[in-house]
Amino acid sequence: MELDQNYWQHKYLEESTPWDIGYTSPPLKDFIDGLDDQNIRILIPGAGRAYEAIYLHRKGFNQVFVCDWVDEAFEHLRAEAPDFPEHQLLCGDFFELEGEYDMILEQTFFCAISPSLRGSYVSKAANLLRKGGSLAGLLFASQFEKAGPPFGGTENEYRNLFSEKFEVITMEMEENSILPRSKNELFVKLIKK
């Protein structure tokens, strides 16, 4: 199975998006509520229907950029936040993005890419962040028995993976996960070295 643009477009066209919980993830809502600087440049890769981007936008964050391979993913964001700047909707491959951001917000993108691309993800995230920039969000806390996506992992695996380019500030079991993900999500906050 090729996890390419066609694969994801097909998922949206068939409305086969079981990862989509239909609202801002509670742990990310809590994290966003604790952010003070509304002018930081935030990138949300693999944003899908972009609930977190909509939430940030409504709270006054004006430098939120969302990336997804398929334009269909942005239809919900356009409908819910018609004043969201169109130039901040980045339809394309995360691994080909350019620019500099203060934060990357992670919500179901890392688990959707092939594990063979995780090293490339870490390098690309580091390249897109300014020095001292952060990567924050949720990662699954266990391996899955069935083939992905989604793909799981472990805390030790993630610490080893990110340690060359990032300092781990937080990597702990999330207590406020939605019920189907309870006891299986790590909240992470990493700072680019």
C-alpha positions in Angstrom: 0.0 0.0 0.0 1.4 3.4 -1.1 0.6 6.1 1.5 0.7 8.8 -1.2 -1.5 11.7 -2.2 -3.9 9.4 -4.0 -4.4 7.2 -0.9 -5.3 10.1 1.3 -7.5 11.8 -1.4 -9.4 8.5 -1.7 -10.0 8.4 2.1 -11.5 11.9 2.0 -13.6 11.3 -1.0 -15.0 8.0 0.5 -15.4 9.8 3.9 -13.3 7.0 5.4 -11.5 9.1 8.1 -11.8 7.1 11.3 -9.0 9.2 12.9 -11.2 12.3 12.7 -12.7 12.8 16.1 -14.8 15.8 14.9 -13.4 18.5 17.2 -10.3 19.8 18.7 -8.4 17.1 20.7 -8.8 17.9 24.4 -5.1 17.7 25.2 -4.3 20.1 22.4 -7.1 22.4 23.4 -5.6 22.5 26.9 -2.1 23.1 25.4 -3.4 25.9 23.1 -5.3 27.5 26.0 -1.9 27.9 27.7 -0.2 29.7 24.8 0.4 33.4 25.4 1.9 34.8 22.2 -0.8 34.9 19.5 1.8 36.1 16.9 3.9 32.9 16.8 4.1 31.0 13.5 2.5 27.6 13.9 2.5 24.8 11.4 0.1 21.9 11.6 1.2 19.1 9.2 -1.3 16.6 8.0 -3.9 18.9 9.4 -6.9 17.1 7.8 -10.1 19.0 8.7 -7.9 21.3 10.9 -10.0 21.5 14.1 -7.0 22.7 16.0 -6.3 25.4 13.3 -9.8 26.6 13.5 -9.6 26.8 17.3 -6.3 28.7 17.2 -7.8 31.1 14.6 -10.9 31.8 16.7 -8.6 32.5 19.7 -6.8 35.2 17.6 -3.7 33.4 16.4 -3.1 34.9 13.0 0.0 33.0 11.9 -1.4 29.4 11.7 -0.3 27.4 8.6 -1.9 24.1 7.8 -0.5 21.5 5.5 -2.2 18.5 3.9 -1.6 16.5 0.7 -5.2 16.9 -0.5 -7.2 20.1 -0.9 -10.4 18.2 0.1 -9.1 18.2 3.7 -9.4 22.0 3.8 -13.1 22.1 2.9 -14.2 21.9 6.5 -11.8 24.7 7.6 -13.0 26.9 4.7 -16.6 26.4 5.8 -16.0 26.9 9.5 -13.5 29.8 9.2 -14.1 31.5 5.9 -11.8 34.4 6.9 -8.9 32.0 7.5 -6.1 33.2 5.1 -6.1 31.1 2.0 -2.3 31.5 1.6 -1.8 29.8 4.9 -3.4 26.6 3.5 -0.5 24.6 2.2 -1.6 21.8 -0.1 1.4 19.6 -0.7 4.0 17.3 0.8 5.2 18.1 4.3 8.7 16.9 3.3 8.9 19.5 0.5 7.7 22.5 2.6 9.8 25.6 3.1 9.6 28.3 5.6 10.4 28.9 9.3 8.0 28.4 12.1 8.1 28.9 15.9 6.0 25.7 16.6 4.9 22.5 14.9 1.7 21.2 16.3 1.4 17.4 16.0 -1.9 15.7 15.8 -2.2 12.4 13.9 0.4 13.2 11.2 3.4 11.4 12.6 1.3 8.2 13.1 0.0 8.4 9.5 3.4 8.3 7.8 5.3 5.1 7.3 7.7 4.4 10.2 10.5 4.3 7.6 10.0 8.1 7.2 10.2 9.0 10.8 13.9 10.0 10.7 13.1 12.2 7.7 10.2 13.7 9.7 12.5 14.6 12.6 15.0 16.2 10.2 12.3 18.1 8.3 10.7 19.3 11.5 14.0 20.6 12.8 14.7 22.3 9.4 11.3 24.1 9.5 11.7 25.3 13.1 13.7 28.3 14.2 16.4 27.6 16.8 14.6 27.2 20.0 11.3 26.4 18.2 9.1 23.7 19.6 7.3 20.6 18.4 4.3 19.8 20.6 1.4 17.3 20.4 0.4 13.7 20.7 2.0 10.5 19.8 0.7 7.0 20.3 2.2 5.2 23.3 2.3 1.6 22.0 2.9 -0.5 19.0 -0.2 -1.7 17.1 -0.9 -5.3 16.2 -2.5 -4.5 12.9 -0.8 -2.9 10.0 -1.2 0.9 9.8 -1.9 3.6 9.4 -2.0 4.6 12.1 1.4 3.4 13.2 2.3 3.3 16.9 5.5 3.4 18.8 7.0 3.6 22.3 8.4 6.4 24.5 11.9 4.9 24.3 11.7 4.7 20.5 10.6 8.4 20.3 13.3 9.6 22.7 16.0 7.9 20.6 14.5 9.2 17.4 14.2 12.9 18.4 17.2 13.2 20.7 19.8 14.3 18.0 17.8 17.3 17.0 15.5 18.1 19.9 15.6 18.4 23.7 12.8 16.5 25.3 10.9 18.9 27.7 7.8 16.7 28.2 7.0 13.2 27.1 4.5 11.7 29.4 1.2 9.8 29.3 -1.7 12.1 28.5 -4.5 11.9 31.1 -7.1 13.9 29.1 -7.2 11.8 25.9 -10.5 10.9 24.3 -11.8 7.5 25.5 -10.7 5.4 22.5 -7.1 6.7 23.0 -7.1 6.6 26.8 -3.8 5.4 28.3 -2.3 5.2 24.8 -1.2 8.8 24.0 2.0 10.6 25.0 1.9 14.4 25.2 5.3 15.6 23.9 6.9 19.0 23.9 10.3 19.1 22.2 12.6 22.1 21.7 14.9 22.3 18.7 18.6 22.3 19.8 
